[in-house]
């Protein structure tokens, strides 16, 4: 496996910032997922048990915001990684075509 990544590394040069951005958006996605899990307790305690009317508006808006952040994070992570994947495949195909054409 190490040899595979060593051979693939030259094709991925110049796209390290895309990987960093994809990692950032993966962290945003993870944080939004964790925030959703964290909001379960205030929903149960504040709205259902204590019947707090203030939380009745605030917490659903936070849940919607967390889902929006989660979707945005997942989407942008996928876009950045797909871009790098397409570029790597294109570079490998071009190299393969050059090698095939040199066989004459």
C-alpha beads as a LAMMPS data file, in Angstrom:
LAMMPS data file: protein, C-alpha beads

104 atoms
103 bonds

1 atom types
1 bond types

-500.0 500.0 xlo xhi
-500.0 500.0 ylo yhi
-500.0 500.0 zlo zhi

Masses

1 110.0

Atoms # bond

1 1 1 0.000 0.000 0.000
2 1 1 2.884 2.316 0.795
3 1 1 4.310 1.751 -2.673
4 1 1 0.949 2.593 -4.251
5 1 1 0.796 5.974 -2.503
6 1 1 4.437 6.651 -3.314
7 1 1 3.698 6.147 -7.000
8 1 1 0.517 8.208 -6.839
9 1 1 2.074 11.165 -4.983
10 1 1 3.600 12.910 -8.054
11 1 1 0.169 13.105 -9.664
12 1 1 -1.280 14.871 -6.620
13 1 1 1.310 17.629 -6.358
14 1 1 -0.047 21.136 -6.286
15 1 1 -3.327 20.212 -4.659
16 1 1 -2.385 20.140 -0.989
17 1 1 -4.586 23.171 -0.283
18 1 1 -7.555 21.259 -1.650
19 1 1 -6.837 18.511 0.863
20 1 1 -6.546 21.080 3.651
21 1 1 -9.870 22.635 2.650
22 1 1 -11.499 19.212 2.468
23 1 1 -10.150 18.469 5.947
24 1 1 -11.522 21.754 7.258
25 1 1 -14.976 21.037 5.868
26 1 1 -14.812 17.525 7.288
27 1 1 -14.201 19.110 10.692
28 1 1 -17.168 21.448 10.167
29 1 1 -19.316 18.442 9.301
30 1 1 -18.130 16.589 12.401
31 1 1 -18.672 19.598 14.652
32 1 1 -22.204 20.081 13.333
33 1 1 -22.942 16.395 13.938
34 1 1 -21.621 16.683 17.480
35 1 1 -23.657 19.836 18.056
36 1 1 -26.793 18.000 16.972
37 1 1 -26.087 15.287 19.510
38 1 1 -25.430 17.954 22.141
39 1 1 -28.794 19.640 21.428
40 1 1 -30.784 16.524 22.333
41 1 1 -30.475 17.177 26.090
42 1 1 -31.804 20.781 25.957
43 1 1 -34.619 19.604 23.712
44 1 1 -35.671 16.908 26.154
45 1 1 -35.074 18.862 29.357
46 1 1 -35.987 22.393 28.323
47 1 1 -38.875 21.899 25.970
48 1 1 -40.541 18.671 27.040
49 1 1 -39.846 18.468 30.788
50 1 1 -39.546 22.107 31.925
51 1 1 -41.852 23.370 29.143
52 1 1 -39.683 26.444 28.626
53 1 1 -41.231 28.614 25.903
54 1 1 -37.945 30.417 25.225
55 1 1 -36.275 27.217 24.092
56 1 1 -39.230 26.377 21.887
57 1 1 -38.055 28.878 19.276
58 1 1 -34.311 28.940 19.904
59 1 1 -33.484 25.221 19.823
60 1 1 -35.293 24.339 16.558
61 1 1 -33.442 27.205 14.873
62 1 1 -30.163 25.833 16.229
63 1 1 -31.048 22.370 14.941
64 1 1 -31.819 23.777 11.487
65 1 1 -28.543 25.721 11.547
66 1 1 -26.615 22.604 12.527
67 1 1 -28.181 20.632 9.688
68 1 1 -27.329 23.414 7.245
69 1 1 -23.706 23.461 8.444
70 1 1 -23.570 19.693 8.278
71 1 1 -24.850 19.674 4.698
72 1 1 -22.521 22.481 3.641
73 1 1 -19.533 20.756 5.209
74 1 1 -20.324 17.435 3.578
75 1 1 -20.934 19.048 0.185
76 1 1 -17.745 21.137 0.130
77 1 1 -15.629 18.264 1.406
78 1 1 -16.965 16.089 -1.415
79 1 1 -16.396 18.818 -4.019
80 1 1 -12.764 19.357 -3.048
81 1 1 -11.925 15.653 -2.907
82 1 1 -13.753 14.931 -6.167
83 1 1 -11.821 17.734 -7.872
84 1 1 -8.498 16.241 -6.793
85 1 1 -9.685 12.777 -7.843
86 1 1 -10.628 13.952 -11.318
87 1 1 -7.310 15.745 -11.777
88 1 1 -5.322 12.704 -10.642
89 1 1 -7.234 10.381 -12.977
90 1 1 -6.721 12.818 -15.868
91 1 1 -2.986 13.000 -15.195
92 1 1 -2.671 9.208 -15.015
93 1 1 -4.626 8.801 -18.251
94 1 1 -2.482 11.394 -20.030
95 1 1 0.678 9.660 -18.855
96 1 1 -0.685 6.303 -20.005
97 1 1 -1.588 7.739 -23.405
98 1 1 1.904 9.210 -23.764
99 1 1 3.452 5.835 -22.955
100 1 1 1.191 4.023 -25.431
101 1 1 1.968 6.513 -28.197
102 1 1 5.701 6.132 -27.560
103 1 1 5.529 2.389 -28.382
104 1 1 5.594 2.987 -32.149

Bonds

1 1 1 2
2 1 2 3
3 1 3 4
4 1 4 5
5 1 5 6
6 1 6 7
7 1 7 8
8 1 8 9
9 1 9 10
10 1 10 11
11 1 11 12
12 1 12 13
13 1 13 14
14 1 14 15
15 1 15 16
16 1 16 17
17 1 17 18
18 1 18 19
19 1 19 20
20 1 20 21
21 1 21 22
22 1 22 23
23 1 23 24
24 1 24 25
25 1 25 26
26 1 26 27
27 1 27 28
28 1 28 29
29 1 29 30
30 1 30 31
31 1 31 32
32 1 32 33
33 1 33 34
34 1 34 35
35 1 35 36
36 1 36 37
37 1 37 38
38 1 38 39
39 1 39 40
40 1 40 41
41 1 41 42
42 1 42 43
43 1 43 44
44 1 44 45
45 1 45 46
46 1 46 47
47 1 47 48
48 1 48 49
49 1 49 50
50 1 50 51
51 1 51 52
52 1 52 53
53 1 53 54
54 1 54 55
55 1 55 56
56 1 56 57
57 1 57 58
58 1 58 59
59 1 59 60
60 1 60 61
61 1 61 62
62 1 62 63
63 1 63 64
64 1 64 65
65 1 65 66
66 1 66 67
67 1 67 68
68 1 68 69
69 1 69 70
70 1 70 71
71 1 71 72
72 1 72 73
73 1 73 74
74 1 74 75
75 1 75 76
76 1 76 77
77 1 77 78
78 1 78 79
79 1 79 80
80 1 80 81
81 1 81 82
82 1 82 83
83 1 83 84
84 1 84 85
85 1 85 86
86 1 86 87
87 1 87 88
88 1 88 89
89 1 89 90
90 1 90 91
91 1 91 92
92 1 92 93
93 1 93 94
94 1 94 95
95 1 95 96
96 1 96 97
97 1 97 98
98 1 98 99
99 1 99 100
100 1 100 101
101 1 101 102
102 1 102 103
103 1 103 104
